[in-house]
Amino acid sequence: MTTPHTPTHTHAHARARSRDRRVYLRSHPLLFGLLAATRGRGVRRLGGTVLVHDAEAYRQALTRLPLDRTAAGTTGGAAREALRGAGGVLFDQEGGGHRADRRGVAEGLGAAGVERLREVWRPLLVRGFAPLGRGGEVDVVALARELAGSVVCALLECPADPRAVAEAAAVAAAASVRDHLPGLPRPGAGARAAGAAERLRGILADGDPLSAMLAVAAVNTTVAALPRAVAWCSDARLWGQAADAELRPRLAEELLRVTAASPVLPRVAAADGTVGGCPVRGGDRLLLVARHAAQAHRRDPDGRSPAGPGVARLVFGAGPHTCPGARLATAQLADTLEALAPHRPVVTRARVDRRSALPGWRELRLAATA
């Protein structure tokens, strides 16, 4: 660890880290094993694949190396395959179209946009956590799903049922993204992905592929990140920091850093270059390990001694490839921690979601201790 801890503090974080590790070992064991086995070197080539663990090399890959947004095995490739025939979408566009759509998304998720969306999720948190005050339990995953669907509907001005949007977005992501993870080929995966994406677009009812991709990104990262962060906060006994208005925003960033909802960014080099001293050829596949670049595997979260934005925000990408939803994710988690802090809840039941696109819990139940 890079920050001093008391023995009790260290034990609590070890418990939190152990629980969070189950998410990887039970839902994405091959991927987690590959990352753990290769993290001893900052950059490592395995045939035509370059694994990038080092923070500076990670930044170089995202800011200095030309990347192919449409190649098979990338986020953009999965999006284009799932939405084929629908035209470009945010994650696979090139040039001006991509920049214009990103600007539009960034405006909706800027400071003013997030404050407007807060009026959507804050009442959900009050209602969702009310049973804790009556001695009952709550499932954070179910609440995160409803919260994510409601925010997407508000952002897109869509009248659809938030729960239906969230469910369809989760199915679409699982069908498309998991087909690109290490493991045996999945027959018919492309057709299932296309069908799931079409159902999502039907629920959204506007036919816009960008809307579908925003729904997929927002729902799946929220449902993966928020419950894992809450579980860590509970296991590591960080409710004192969560209750502190000054420490809470930094704690939220720290928890997002160590849980790393999107632990790996799959990309493909569009031209020759160098990443962390390793030659890269056009067409090489890159596995950019956001989890390791952000020191999630080495440094425990601490709002009093945070890693700093230069490290913590690497889980959201870098440069032109920074996720426009970073502000939204941090605000949602901070408000969730604020709502939970008076109850100082403990985890009573946790089940891993083995089918989700991102490492996450299928169920995470909490009970109050205060």
C-alpha positions as YAML, in Angstrom:
chain: A
units: angstrom
residues:
- id: 1
  name: MET
  ca: [0.00, 0.00, 0.00]
- id: 2
  name: THR
  ca: [1.14, 3.51, -0.68]
- id: 3
  name: THR
  ca: [-0.65, 5.13, 2.26]
- id: 4
  name: PRO
  ca: [-0.22, 4.28, 5.97]
- id: 5
  name: HIS
  ca: [-3.05, 2.34, 7.61]
- id: 6
  name: THR
  ca: [-3.73, 1.04, 11.10]
- id: 7
  name: PRO
  ca: [-3.95, -2.77, 11.38]
- id: 8
  name: THR
  ca: [-7.76, -2.57, 11.70]
- id: 9
  name: HIS
  ca: [-8.00, -0.29, 8.68]
- id: 10
  name: THR
  ca: [-5.80, -2.60, 6.63]
- id: 11
  name: HIS
  ca: [-7.85, -5.64, 7.62]
- id: 12
  name: ALA
  ca: [-11.08, -3.90, 6.63]
- id: 13
  name: HIS
  ca: [-9.70, -3.00, 3.21]
- id: 14
  name: ALA
  ca: [-8.45, -6.56, 2.77]
- id: 15
  name: ARG
  ca: [-11.99, -7.77, 3.41]
- id: 16
  name: ALA
  ca: [-13.35, -5.28, 0.89]
- id: 17
  name: ARG
  ca: [-10.75, -6.21, -1.72]
- id: 18
  name: SER
  ca: [-11.44, -9.92, -1.20]
- id: 19
  name: ARG
  ca: [-15.16, -9.48, -1.79]
- id: 20
  name: ASP
  ca: [-14.61, -7.32, -4.85]
- id: 21
  name: ARG
  ca: [-12.20, -9.87, -6.31]
- id: 22
  name: ARG
  ca: [-15.05, -12.39, -6.36]
- id: 23
  name: VAL
  ca: [-16.73, -10.29, -9.03]
- id: 24
  name: TYR
  ca: [-13.85, -10.97, -11.43]
- id: 25
  name: LEU
  ca: [-13.18, -14.57, -10.44]
- id: 26
  name: ARG
  ca: [-16.80, -15.65, -10.87]
- id: 27
  name: SER
  ca: [-17.91, -13.56, -13.84]
- id: 28
  name: HIS
  ca: [-14.73, -13.03, -15.91]
- id: 29
  name: PRO
  ca: [-12.17, -15.56, -14.62]
- id: 30
  name: LEU
  ca: [-10.15, -15.90, -17.85]
- id: 31
  name: LEU
  ca: [-9.82, -12.15, -18.27]
- id: 32
  name: PHE
  ca: [-8.86, -11.59, -14.64]
- id: 33
  name: GLY
  ca: [-6.31, -14.41, -14.80]
- id: 34
  name: LEU
  ca: [-4.72, -12.97, -17.93]
- id: 35
  name: LEU
  ca: [-4.46, -9.49, -16.42]
- id: 36
  name: ALA
  ca: [-3.05, -10.76, -13.13]
- id: 37
  name: ALA
  ca: [-0.47, -12.95, -14.87]
- id: 38
  name: THR
  ca: [0.88, -10.15, -17.08]
- id: 39
  name: ARG
  ca: [0.81, -7.12, -14.79]
- id: 40
  name: GLY
  ca: [4.43, -7.61, -13.72]
- id: 41
  name: ARG
  ca: [5.51, -5.59, -16.78]
- id: 42
  name: GLY
  ca: [4.04, -2.23, -17.73]
- id: 43
  name: VAL
  ca: [3.65, -3.25, -21.37]
- id: 44
  name: ARG
  ca: [3.71, -6.83, -22.63]
- id: 45
  name: ARG
  ca: [3.23, -8.27, -26.11]
- id: 46
  name: LEU
  ca: [1.52, -11.63, -26.58]
- id: 47
  name: GLY
  ca: [1.56, -12.31, -30.31]
- id: 48
  name: GLY
  ca: [-0.56, -9.66, -31.99]
- id: 49
  name: THR
  ca: [-1.91, -8.34, -28.69]
- id: 50
  name: VAL
  ca: [-0.26, -5.66, -26.55]
- id: 51
  name: LEU
  ca: [-1.33, -5.51, -22.90]
- id: 52
  name: VAL
  ca: [-0.82, -2.10, -21.32]
- id: 53
  name: HIS
  ca: [-0.78, -1.86, -17.51]
- id: 54
  name: ASP
  ca: [1.47, 1.16, -16.92]
- id: 55
  name: ALA
  ca: [-0.25, 4.51, -16.36]
- id: 56
  name: GLU
  ca: [1.95, 6.57, -18.70]
- id: 57
  name: ALA
  ca: [1.86, 3.94, -21.45]
- id: 58
  name: TYR
  ca: [-1.93, 3.82, -21.04]
- id: 59
  name: ARG
  ca: [-2.10, 7.58, -21.58]
- id: 60
  name: GLN
  ca: [0.18, 7.33, -24.62]
- id: 61
  name: ALA
  ca: [-2.05, 4.71, -26.22]
- id: 62
  name: LEU
  ca: [-5.15, 6.87, -25.81]
- id: 63
  name: THR
  ca: [-3.64, 10.24, -26.70]
- id: 64
  name: ARG
  ca: [-0.77, 9.64, -29.15]
- id: 65
  name: LEU
  ca: [-1.49, 6.41, -31.01]
- id: 66
  name: PRO
  ca: [-4.01, 6.42, -33.89]
- id: 67
  name: LEU
  ca: [-6.80, 3.98, -33.02]
- id: 68
  name: ASP
  ca: [-9.19, 2.10, -35.31]
- id: 69
  name: ARG
  ca: [-12.67, 2.71, -33.89]
- id: 70
  name: THR
  ca: [-14.42, 0.10, -36.04]
- id: 71
  name: ALA
  ca: [-12.12, -2.93, -35.76]
- id: 72
  name: ALA
  ca: [-13.44, -6.26, -34.54]
- id: 73
  name: GLY
  ca: [-12.78, -6.79, -30.85]
- id: 74
  name: THR
  ca: [-13.20, -3.13, -29.88]
- id: 75
  name: THR
  ca: [-16.08, -1.29, -28.26]
- id: 76
  name: GLY
  ca: [-16.79, 0.45, -31.54]
- id: 77
  name: GLY
  ca: [-16.66, -2.82, -33.43]
- id: 78
  name: ALA
  ca: [-19.16, -4.37, -31.05]
- id: 79
  name: ALA
  ca: [-21.41, -1.33, -31.42]
- id: 80
  name: ARG
  ca: [-21.28, -1.41, -35.22]
- id: 81
  name: GLU
  ca: [-21.94, -5.15, -35.30]
- id: 82
  name: ALA
  ca: [-24.89, -4.88, -32.95]
- id: 83
  name: LEU
  ca: [-26.36, -1.86, -34.75]
- id: 84
  name: ARG
  ca: [-25.25, -2.74, -38.28]
- id: 85
  name: GLY
  ca: [-27.17, -0.93, -40.95]
- id: 86
  name: ALA
  ca: [-28.06, 1.91, -38.59]
- id: 87
  name: GLY
  ca: [-25.19, 4.23, -39.49]
- id: 88
  name: GLY
  ca: [-22.39, 5.48, -37.24]
- id: 89
  name: VAL
  ca: [-22.78, 5.59, -33.49]
- id: 90
  name: LEU
  ca: [-20.79, 7.38, -30.83]
- id: 91
  name: PHE
  ca: [-18.22, 4.64, -30.28]
- id: 92
  name: ASP
  ca: [-17.44, 3.80, -33.90]
- id: 93
  name: GLN
  ca: [-17.57, 7.13, -35.70]
- id: 94
  name: GLU
  ca: [-14.59, 8.92, -37.16]
- id: 95
  name: GLY
  ca: [-13.71, 12.58, -37.54]
- id: 96
  name: GLY
  ca: [-16.23, 15.38, -37.34]
- id: 97
  name: GLY
  ca: [-19.27, 13.21, -36.74]
- id: 98
  name: HIS
  ca: [-17.69, 11.60, -33.72]
- id: 99
  name: ARG
  ca: [-16.54, 14.93, -32.29]
- id: 100
  name: ALA
  ca: [-19.95, 16.53, -32.81]
- id: 101
  name: ASP
  ca: [-21.80, 13.71, -31.08]
- id: 102
  name: ARG
  ca: [-19.32, 13.69, -28.21]
- id: 103
  name: ARG
  ca: [-19.83, 17.43, -27.76]
- id: 104
  name: GLY
  ca: [-23.58, 16.91, -27.62]
- id: 105
  name: VAL
  ca: [-23.25, 14.18, -25.03]
- id: 106
  name: ALA
  ca: [-20.73, 16.20, -23.01]
- id: 107
  name: GLU
  ca: [-23.10, 19.17, -22.87]
- id: 108
  name: GLY
  ca: [-25.91, 17.01, -21.52]
- id: 109
  name: LEU
  ca: [-23.56, 15.52, -18.92]
- id: 110
  name: GLY
  ca: [-21.80, 18.76, -17.96]
- id: 111
  name: ALA
  ca: [-22.17, 20.51, -14.60]
- id: 112
  name: ALA
  ca: [-25.59, 22.01, -15.39]
- id: 113
  name: GLY
  ca: [-26.85, 18.79, -16.96]
- id: 114
  name: VAL
  ca: [-25.81, 16.70, -13.98]
- id: 115
  name: GLU
  ca: [-27.55, 19.10, -11.58]
- id: 116
  name: ARG
  ca: [-30.77, 18.69, -13.58]
- id: 117
  name: LEU
  ca: [-30.43, 14.90, -13.54]
- id: 118
  name: ARG
  ca: [-29.86, 14.97, -9.78]
- id: 119
  name: GLU
  ca: [-33.53, 15.91, -9.44]
- id: 120
  name: VAL
  ca: [-34.29, 12.53, -11.01]
- id: 121
  name: TRP
  ca: [-32.13, 10.24, -8.90]
- id: 122
  name: ARG
  ca: [-32.24, 11.90, -5.47]
- id: 123
  name: PRO
  ca: [-35.93, 11.04, -4.82]
- id: 124
  name: LEU
  ca: [-35.16, 7.47, -5.91]
- id: 125
  name: LEU
  ca: [-32.39, 7.24, -3.32]
- id: 126
  name: VAL
  ca: [-34.66, 8.56, -0.56]
- id: 127
  name: ARG
  ca: [-37.41, 6.08, -1.42]
- id: 128
  name: GLY
  ca: [-35.05, 3.22, -2.16]
- id: 129
  name: PHE
  ca: [-33.13, 3.41, 1.11]
- id: 130
  name: ALA
  ca: [-36.15, 4.17, 3.31]
- id: 131
  name: PRO
  ca: [-36.49, 0.50, 4.42]
- id: 132
  name: LEU
  ca: [-33.10, 0.77, 6.17]
- id: 133
  name: GLY
  ca: [-34.60, 3.23, 8.62]
- id: 134
  name: ARG
  ca: [-37.36, 0.73, 9.43]
- id: 135
  name: GLY
  ca: [-35.03, -2.19, 10.08]
- id: 136
  name: GLY
  ca: [-35.44, -3.68, 6.62]
- id: 137
  name: GLU
  ca: [-32.98, -4.53, 3.85]
- id: 138
  name: VAL
  ca: [-32.42, -3.06, 0.39]
- id: 139
  name: ASP
  ca: [-30.93, -4.47, -2.80]
- id: 140
  name: VAL
  ca: [-28.51, -1.86, -4.15]
- id: 141
  name: VAL
  ca: [-28.35, -3.55, -7.56]
- id: 142
  name: ALA
  ca: [-32.10, -3.26, -8.13]
- id: 143
  name: LEU
  ca: [-32.00, 0.38, -7.06]
- id: 144
  name: ALA
  ca: [-28.98, 1.11, -9.29]
- id: 145
  name: ARG
  ca: [-30.83, -0.44, -12.22]
- id: 146
  name: GLU
  ca: [-33.88, 1.75, -11.65]
- id: 147
  name: LEU
  ca: [-31.71, 4.82, -11.11]
- id: 148
  name: ALA
  ca: [-29.75, 4.22, -14.32]
- id: 149
  name: GLY
  ca: [-32.87, 3.63, -16.39]
- id: 150
  name: SER
  ca: [-34.52, 6.74, -14.99]
- id: 151
  name: VAL
  ca: [-31.49, 8.91, -15.73]
- id: 152
  name: VAL
  ca: [-31.27, 7.58, -19.29]
- id: 153
  name: CYS
  ca: [-34.95, 8.29, -19.89]
- id: 154
  name: ALA
  ca: [-34.55, 11.82, -18.53]
- id: 155
  name: LEU
  ca: [-31.40, 12.45, -20.55]
- id: 156
  name: LEU
  ca: [-33.03, 11.24, -23.76]
- id: 157
  name: GLU
  ca: [-36.45, 12.73, -22.91]
- id: 158
  name: CYS
  ca: [-37.88, 9.26, -23.40]
- id: 159
  name: PRO
  ca: [-41.26, 8.23, -21.88]
- id: 160
  name: ALA
  ca: [-40.36, 4.54, -21.69]
- id: 161
  name: ASP
  ca: [-40.42, 2.49, -18.48]
- id: 162
  name: PRO
  ca: [-36.98, 3.01, -16.85]
- id: 163
  name: ARG
  ca: [-36.83, -0.60, -15.66]
- id: 164
  name: ALA
  ca: [-37.54, -1.89, -19.17]
- id: 165
  name: VAL
  ca: [-34.83, 0.37, -20.61]
- id: 166
  name: ALA
  ca: [-32.32, -0.80, -18.02]
- id: 167
  name: GLU
  ca: [-33.10, -4.48, -18.60]
- id: 168
  name: ALA
  ca: [-32.88, -4.16, -22.39]
- id: 169
  name: ALA
  ca: [-29.61, -2.22, -22.15]
- id: 170
  name: ALA
  ca: [-28.10, -4.88, -19.90]
- id: 171
  name: VAL
  ca: [-29.09, -7.68, -22.28]
- id: 172
  name: ALA
  ca: [-27.76, -5.78, -25.30]
- id: 173
  name: ALA
  ca: [-24.41, -5.18, -23.62]
- id: 174
  name: ALA
  ca: [-24.05, -8.76, -22.44]
- id: 175
  name: ALA
  ca: [-24.83, -10.08, -25.92]
- id: 176
  name: SER
  ca: [-22.36, -7.83, -27.75]
- id: 177
  name: VAL
  ca: [-19.45, -7.16, -25.39]
- id: 178
  name: ARG
  ca: [-18.96, -10.59, -23.89]
- id: 179
  name: ASP
  ca: [-18.41, -12.04, -27.36]
- id: 180
  name: HIS
  ca: [-15.10, -10.14, -27.49]
- id: 181
  name: LEU
  ca: [-13.73, -11.35, -24.15]
- id: 182
  name: PRO
  ca: [-11.15, -14.16, -23.84]
- id: 183
  name: GLY
  ca: [-12.71, -17.60, -24.04]
- id: 184
  name: LEU
  ca: [-14.34, -20.02, -26.44]
- id: 185
  name: PRO
  ca: [-16.27, -18.64, -29.44]
- id: 186
  name: ARG
  ca: [-20.00, -18.23, -28.84]
- id: 187
  name: PRO
  ca: [-22.01, -19.48, -31.85]
- id: 188
  name: GLY
  ca: [-24.74, -17.08, -32.91]
- id: 189
  name: ALA
  ca: [-23.45, -14.30, -30.68]
- id: 190
  name: GLY
  ca: [-23.62, -11.71, -33.47]
- id: 191
  name: ALA
  ca: [-27.26, -12.43, -34.21]
- id: 192
  name: ARG
  ca: [-28.17, -12.31, -30.52]
- id: 193
  name: ALA
  ca: [-26.38, -8.98, -30.14]
- id: 194
  name: ALA
  ca: [-28.20, -7.49, -33.11]
- id: 195
  name: GLY
  ca: [-31.56, -8.73, -31.83]
- id: 196
  name: ALA
  ca: [-30.94, -7.36, -28.34]
- id: 197
  name: ALA
  ca: [-29.91, -3.97, -29.73]
- id: 198
  name: GLU
  ca: [-33.02, -3.86, -31.91]
- id: 199
  name: ARG
  ca: [-35.25, -4.56, -28.91]
- id: 200
  name: LEU
  ca: [-33.58, -1.75, -27.00]
- id: 201
  name: ARG
  ca: [-34.11, 0.68, -29.85]
- id: 202
  name: GLY
  ca: [-37.75, -0.39, -29.99]
- id: 203
  name: ILE
  ca: [-38.23, 0.41, -26.30]
- id: 204
  name: LEU
  ca: [-36.55, 3.79, -26.72]
- id: 205
  name: ALA
  ca: [-38.84, 4.33, -29.72]
- id: 206
  name: ASP
  ca: [-36.74, 6.97, -31.46]
- id: 207
  name: GLY
  ca: [-34.70, 4.71, -33.73]
- id: 208
  name: ASP
  ca: [-31.53, 6.67, -32.98]
- id: 209
  name: PRO
  ca: [-28.49, 4.37, -32.58]
- id: 210
  name: LEU
  ca: [-26.74, 7.01, -30.47]
- id: 211
  name: SER
  ca: [-29.59, 6.84, -27.97]
- id: 212
  name: ALA
  ca: [-29.22, 3.08, -27.78]
- id: 213
  name: MET
  ca: [-25.48, 3.29, -27.19]
- id: 214
  name: LEU
  ca: [-25.89, 5.96, -24.52]
- id: 215
  name: ALA
  ca: [-28.41, 3.73, -22.78]
- id: 216
  name: VAL
  ca: [-26.06, 0.74, -22.95]
- id: 217
  name: ALA
  ca: [-23.09, 2.72, -21.61]
- id: 218
  name: ALA
  ca: [-24.96, 4.56, -18.85]
- id: 219
  name: VAL
  ca: [-26.93, 1.59, -17.57]
- id: 220
  name: ASN
  ca: [-24.16, -0.97, -17.56]
- id: 221
  name: THR
  ca: [-21.48, 1.21, -16.00]
- id: 222
  name: THR
  ca: [-23.88, 2.46, -13.30]
- id: 223
  name: VAL
  ca: [-25.18, -1.00, -12.41]
- id: 224
  name: ALA
  ca: [-21.61, -2.34, -12.30]
- id: 225
  name: ALA
  ca: [-19.94, 0.55, -10.47]
- id: 226
  name: LEU
  ca: [-22.39, 1.79, -7.88]
- id: 227
  name: PRO
  ca: [-23.07, -1.50, -5.99]
- id: 228
  name: ARG
  ca: [-19.41, -2.51, -6.03]
- id: 229
  name: ALA
  ca: [-18.39, 0.87, -4.61]
- id: 230
  name: VAL
  ca: [-21.05, 0.64, -1.90]
- id: 231
  name: ALA
  ca: [-19.91, -2.87, -0.96]
- id: 232
  name: TRP
  ca: [-16.31, -1.68, -0.66]
- id: 233
  name: CYS
  ca: [-17.33, 1.30, 1.45]
- id: 234
  name: SER
  ca: [-19.27, -0.99, 3.76]
- id: 235
  name: ASP
  ca: [-16.61, -3.69, 4.09]
- id: 236
  name: ALA
  ca: [-13.80, -1.16, 4.61]
- id: 237
  name: ARG
  ca: [-15.87, 0.81, 7.16]
- id: 238
  name: LEU
  ca: [-15.59, 4.09, 5.34]
- id: 239
  name: TRP
  ca: [-18.98, 5.47, 6.38]
- id: 240
  name: GLY
  ca: [-17.30, 8.15, 8.48]
- id: 241
  name: GLN
  ca: [-15.70, 9.58, 5.35]
- id: 242
  name: ALA
  ca: [-18.97, 9.15, 3.44]
- id: 243
  name: ALA
  ca: [-20.73, 11.28, 6.05]
- id: 244
  name: ASP
  ca: [-18.17, 14.10, 5.72]
- id: 245
  name: ALA
  ca: [-19.27, 16.63, 3.09]
- id: 246
  name: GLU
  ca: [-15.67, 17.62, 2.34]
- id: 247
  name: LEU
  ca: [-14.27, 14.09, 2.07]
- id: 248
  name: ARG
  ca: [-17.24, 12.51, 0.29]
- id: 249
  name: PRO
  ca: [-16.49, 13.68, -3.29]
- id: 250
  name: ARG
  ca: [-12.89, 12.48, -2.99]
- id: 251
  name: LEU
  ca: [-14.01, 9.18, -1.51]
- id: 252
  name: ALA
  ca: [-16.43, 8.71, -4.42]
- id: 253
  name: GLU
  ca: [-13.58, 9.21, -6.91]
- id: 254
  name: GLU
  ca: [-11.40, 6.81, -4.95]
- id: 255
  name: LEU
  ca: [-14.06, 4.10, -4.85]
- id: 256
  name: LEU
  ca: [-14.65, 4.45, -8.60]
- id: 257
  name: ARG
  ca: [-10.90, 4.15, -9.08]
- id: 258
  name: VAL
  ca: [-10.50, 0.89, -7.18]
- id: 259
  name: THR
  ca: [-13.65, -0.76, -8.52]
- id: 260
  name: ALA
  ca: [-12.95, 0.30, -12.15]
- id: 261
  name: ALA
  ca: [-16.33, -0.51, -13.71]
- id: 262
  name: SER
  ca: [-14.71, -0.88, -17.16]
- id: 263
  name: PRO
  ca: [-11.44, -2.55, -16.13]
- id: 264
  name: VAL
  ca: [-10.16, -3.09, -19.68]
- id: 265
  name: LEU
  ca: [-10.47, -0.90, -22.79]
- id: 266
  name: PRO
  ca: [-10.06, -3.06, -25.93]
- id: 267
  name: ARG
  ca: [-8.65, -1.08, -28.84]
- id: 268
  name: VAL
  ca: [-6.87, -1.70, -32.16]
- id: 269
  name: ALA
  ca: [-3.94, 0.36, -33.47]
- id: 270
  name: ALA
  ca: [-4.67, 2.11, -36.77]
- id: 271
  name: ALA
  ca: [-1.00, 2.78, -37.53]
- id: 272
  name: ASP
  ca: [2.50, 1.93, -36.35]
- id: 273
  name: GLY
  ca: [3.74, 3.60, -33.19]
- id: 274
  name: THR
  ca: [5.24, 3.05, -29.76]
- id: 275
  name: VAL
  ca: [3.55, 2.56, -26.41]
- id: 276
  name: GLY
  ca: [5.68, 2.50, -23.29]
- id: 277
  name: GLY
  ca: [8.77, 1.70, -25.35]
- id: 278
  name: CYS
  ca: [7.06, -1.26, -27.03]
- id: 279
  name: PRO
  ca: [6.74, -1.08, -30.85]
- id: 280
  name: VAL
  ca: [3.13, -1.32, -32.00]
- id: 281
  name: ARG
  ca: [2.09, -2.24, -35.52]
- id: 282
  name: GLY
  ca: [-1.05, -1.12, -37.28]
- id: 283
  name: GLY
  ca: [-3.67, -3.80, -36.68]
- id: 284
  name: ASP
  ca: [-2.27, -4.87, -33.31]
- id: 285
  name: ARG
  ca: [-4.90, -5.41, -30.66]
- id: 286
  name: LEU
  ca: [-4.44, -3.36, -27.49]
- id: 287
  name: LEU
  ca: [-5.80, -4.33, -24.09]
- id: 288
  name: LEU
  ca: [-5.56, -1.13, -22.06]
- id: 289
  name: VAL
  ca: [-5.91, -2.15, -18.43]
- id: 290
  name: ALA
  ca: [-7.59, 0.84, -16.80]
- id: 291
  name: ARG
  ca: [-7.72, -1.01, -13.49]
- id: 292
  name: HIS
  ca: [-3.95, -1.28, -13.25]
- id: 293
  name: ALA
  ca: [-3.19, 2.14, -14.76]
- id: 294
  name: ALA
  ca: [-5.29, 3.67, -11.96]
- id: 295
  name: GLN
  ca: [-3.45, 1.59, -9.33]
- id: 296
  name: ALA
  ca: [-6.67, -0.14, -8.30]
- id: 297
  name: HIS
  ca: [-4.76, -3.32, -7.51]
- id: 298
  name: ARG
  ca: [-2.18, -1.60, -5.29]
- id: 299
  name: ARG
  ca: [-3.64, 1.42, -3.56]
- id: 300
  name: ASP
  ca: [-6.67, 1.31, -1.27]
- id: 301
  name: PRO
  ca: [-9.29, 4.07, -1.51]
- id: 302
  name: ASP
  ca: [-8.97, 6.90, 1.00]
- id: 303
  name: GLY
  ca: [-10.70, 10.27, 0.79]
- id: 304
  name: ARG
  ca: [-8.13, 11.72, 3.21]
- id: 305
  name: SER
  ca: [-5.19, 10.71, 1.00]
- id: 306
  name: PRO
  ca: [-6.54, 10.24, -2.54]
- id: 307
  name: ALA
  ca: [-4.50, 9.11, -5.50]
- id: 308
  name: GLY
  ca: [-5.28, 12.40, -7.24]
- id: 309
  name: PRO
  ca: [-7.22, 13.09, -10.46]
- id: 310
  name: GLY
  ca: [-4.24, 12.32, -12.70]
- id: 311
  name: VAL
  ca: [-4.46, 8.70, -11.57]
- id: 312
  name: ALA
  ca: [-8.03, 8.27, -10.36]
- id: 313
  name: ARG
  ca: [-9.65, 9.47, -13.57]
- id: 314
  name: LEU
  ca: [-7.72, 7.04, -15.74]
- id: 315
  name: VAL
  ca: [-10.58, 4.59, -15.19]
- id: 316
  name: PHE
  ca: [-12.59, 6.95, -17.41]
- id: 317
  name: GLY
  ca: [-9.94, 7.00, -20.19]
- id: 318
  name: ALA
  ca: [-7.72, 9.89, -21.23]
- id: 319
  name: GLY
  ca: [-7.55, 12.77, -23.70]
- id: 320
  name: PRO
  ca: [-10.09, 12.56, -26.54]
- id: 321
  name: HIS
  ca: [-11.06, 9.10, -25.30]
- id: 322
  name: THR
  ca: [-12.23, 10.27, -21.86]
- id: 323
  name: CYS
  ca: [-15.70, 9.04, -20.91]
- id: 324
  name: PRO
  ca: [-18.14, 12.00, -20.94]
- id: 325
  name: GLY
  ca: [-20.07, 10.40, -18.06]
- id: 326
  name: ALA
  ca: [-17.31, 10.74, -15.45]
- id: 327
  name: ARG
  ca: [-18.94, 13.71, -13.71]
- id: 328
  name: LEU
  ca: [-22.29, 11.94, -13.68]
- id: 329
  name: ALA
  ca: [-20.85, 8.74, -12.20]
- id: 330
  name: THR
  ca: [-19.05, 10.61, -9.42]
- id: 331
  name: ALA
  ca: [-22.11, 12.68, -8.51]
- id: 332
  name: GLN
  ca: [-24.38, 9.62, -8.42]
- id: 333
  name: LEU
  ca: [-22.03, 7.71, -6.16]
- id: 334
  name: ALA
  ca: [-21.44, 10.70, -3.85]
- id: 335
  name: ASP
  ca: [-25.19, 11.17, -3.40]
- id: 336
  name: THR
  ca: [-25.62, 7.44, -2.79]
- id: 337
  name: LEU
  ca: [-22.93, 7.48, -0.11]
- id: 338
  name: GLU
  ca: [-24.52, 10.53, 1.52]
- id: 339
  name: ALA
  ca: [-27.90, 8.79, 1.64]
- id: 340
  name: LEU
  ca: [-26.42, 5.60, 3.12]
- id: 341
  name: ALA
  ca: [-23.96, 7.10, 5.61]
- id: 342
  name: PRO
  ca: [-26.47, 7.71, 8.45]
- id: 343
  name: HIS
  ca: [-27.40, 4.00, 8.38]
- id: 344
  name: ARG
  ca: [-23.80, 2.67, 8.25]
- id: 345
  name: PRO
  ca: [-25.07, -0.45, 6.47]
- id: 346
  name: VAL
  ca: [-23.38, -3.84, 6.20]
- id: 347
  name: VAL
  ca: [-23.64, -6.34, 3.35]
- id: 348
  name: THR
  ca: [-25.95, -9.22, 4.22]
- id: 349
  name: ARG
  ca: [-26.01, -10.98, 0.83]
- id: 350
  name: ALA
  ca: [-23.96, -10.66, -2.36]
- id: 351
  name: ARG
  ca: [-24.33, -12.68, -5.56]
- id: 352
  name: VAL
  ca: [-22.14, -12.18, -8.63]
- id: 353
  name: ASP
  ca: [-23.77, -11.56, -12.01]
- id: 354
  name: ARG
  ca: [-22.14, -14.16, -14.24]
- id: 355
  name: ARG
  ca: [-23.85, -12.91, -17.40]
- id: 356
  name: SER
  ca: [-23.21, -9.18, -17.27]
- id: 357
  name: ALA
  ca: [-20.98, -7.38, -19.76]
- id: 358
  name: LEU
  ca: [-19.02, -5.72, -16.95]
- id: 359
  name: PRO
  ca: [-17.91, -7.26, -13.65]
- id: 360
  name: GLY
  ca: [-20.70, -6.68, -11.16]
- id: 361
  name: TRP
  ca: [-23.17, -7.99, -8.62]
- id: 362
  name: ARG
  ca: [-26.51, -9.55, -9.46]
- id: 363
  name: GLU
  ca: [-27.73, -8.87, -5.94]
- id: 364
  name: LEU
  ca: [-26.22, -6.82, -3.12]
- id: 365
  name: ARG
  ca: [-28.36, -6.54, -0.01]
- id: 366
  name: LEU
  ca: [-27.68, -4.13, 2.83]
- id: 367
  name: ALA
  ca: [-28.96, -3.82, 6.39]
- id: 368
  name: ALA
  ca: [-28.49, -0.81, 8.68]
- id: 369
  name: THR
  ca: [-26.34, -0.88, 11.81]
- id: 370
  name: ALA
  ca: [-27.16, 2.63, 13.04]
...
